[in-house]
């Protein structure tokens, strides 16, 4: 079984990169993910927060969870009507 040895955001490639002990790497293109799953600024902001502060949680979300369900749950907001 492959063991994860690092997970970090690369500003050069705009990817969260997972590196395993056998030398393999999985890059997650963060720009492509945001364009595909984020419907608004609040959802993009949530993804950006994870990318910079907890890239492992971001990778887990993208690879193993439905990111749209997560984003709808954590970014609920109500508009104020006059």
Buried (B, 14 or more C-beta within 10 A) or exposed (E): EEEEEEBEBEEEEBBBBBBBEEEEEBEBBBEEBBEEBBEEEBBBEBBBEBBEEEBBBBBBBBEEEEBEEBBEEEBEEEEEEE
